């Protein structure tokens, strides 16, 4: 059991009803004399539904131990994504809904961390950055780099990222998977 004041973004726990939740946002609000409320935004790991829930300070929830497995992304069939455990060679299949935003950065053979609870896949944690090739963008013109602006570029996975004007089709760029921002040209 952990106190609700110890909840942080990314923490996974079981509530009183037996539902498994992951904390998306956390805010500690002090109200007047002594009473504090912990406001959270939670995602139900099983259903994918997002809810907002408030806890009274001093409350407790059941913490969860998640198992980490190093996996390699193999392929997808449109709705389901297949990975391979690099140690056991098992091939867990994860739905597109469960992956969420991570789908935009998945490229064949990328290595990631698969989190499981009681043998069930819960989430895939991608590396902080991935290198992707630019497939479509407007051409850069001489003098464009001085303005410090950017232009949209479509990458090989289909995600659109704002890149500097000097980036051209065929270039490989490094993208931050946490917020989808351009980092550097590789």
N, C-alpha and C positions, 0 to 999 in steps of 0.2 A: 504494500500500500504506500502511496505517496500523497503528500499534501497537494491540494490544488494550487497553492502558491508556488510549487515547484514545476508546474506545467510550463513548457516552452514550445516555441514553434518546432514542429517535427516530432514531438513526443507522441507516442502511441499508448493508449490506455483502454481499459474496459470500464464502462459506467455501471451503475446499479442495475440496469436492465439487461446486462450481459452483451451490449453492443460494443464493437471494437471501433474506436475513433482515433483519428490523427489530428493533432492541433495544427491549424493553418494560420491562425492569428491569435495573439494573447495580449490582454491588457489588464493591468491591475489598477482598479479605481477605488480611491479612498473617499468615503462619504461621511463627512462630519466627524462625529465622535466614535472612533474605534471600529466602526463597521467598514469592512472593505469587501468589494465585490470583484471577482475575477471574471472578466468578460472574454469569452473565447468564440472563435469560429472553427467548427469541427467538420471533418469529412468522415462519413461512415465508410469504413474500409470495405465492407461487404457489398453495400449497395451503391456507393459512390455519391450519395446524397450529402449536401452541405447544409449544416444547421448552425445557428447561433445559440449558445447556452451560457448562462451565468451561474457561477458557483459562489457560495458564501465562503469567506475566508475561514480557514480551519477545517474545511471539508476534505475528504480523502477519496481517492479513486484507486483502482487496482492497476498497477503498472504491468507492462507486458514485456517479455523478453523475446526479441525478434532474432531469427537466425539469418546470418549473412552468407550469401553464396556468390562467388565470382562466376558470371555467365558471359557468354558471347552471343551476340545477336546473329541469327541465321537468315530468316526470311519471314514474310507475312503473306496471308491470303486475302488481305483486304480488311478483315475484322479481327483476326487473331494473329499474334506475333509469337514466333517460335525462337526460343533461346536454347543454348546448350551449356550445362554446368561444366566448367573446365576441369573439375576433379572427378565427378562421377559419370560424366557424359549423358546424364539425364537431359531430356528436352522438355522443359516446362513451356506451356502455351499460355499466353496472357492476352486478355481482351484489350481492344483499342481503348475502351472506356477507362479501364484500370490504369493504363499508361498515361492517359491525359496528354499534357503538353509535351511529354518526352517523345511522342511519335514524330514530331517535327524534326528531331535531331538524330533519329536512328538511321544508321548506315550499316550495311553488311559488315560483319566481323568486328564491330565495335565491342569493347569489353566494358561491362557494367556490373553493378552490385544488385542482386536480387534479394529482397527482404521477404522472409516467409514467417508465418505464424502457424504452429501446429501442422507443418507440411504444406500449407496453402500459400501460394504466392500472394503477396500484399502490394508490393511496390517495386519499381526498378529505379535505382539511383544511377544516373548517367555521370560520366566524368564531368568536371567543371567546364571544360572546353572541348569542342570537337572541330576538326578540320573538314570543311566542305567546299566543293568546287562550285563556282558561279556558272550557272547555265544561261541566265538571261539578265541583261542590264542595259541601260542606255550607254552610248559611247561617251568617253571622257574627252573633253576638248582642252587644248592648251590654255592655261590660265585658270582653269576651274579649281585647282587645288588651293588657291590663295583664299578662297571665300570661307573655308572651314565647314561647309555644308556637307550634304550627302545626297545619295540617290538610292532608290530601292533596287535591290538585286534579288533574283530568285536563285536559290541554291539547289543542289542536286536532289535534296529530299523534298523539295517543294516549298520550303519555308521562305518567306520574304524578309530580308534584313536590310537595314539602312547601312550603306557602305560609303566610304569616301569616293570622290569623283575619279581618282586615279585607278580604281579597281575595274578590270575589264572581264569580259566573258572568257572563261577558261582559267582564270586565276583561282587559287585556293585560298580561302580565308578561314581564320579561326574565330569561332562564335562561342560566346558564353551561354551555356545551356540553362542557367538559372533565370536569365531575363531576356535571352534571345538577341543580345547586342553584339555588334562587331567588335573584335579585339584587335586583330592585326592581319596583314596579308602574309601568307606563308611562302 
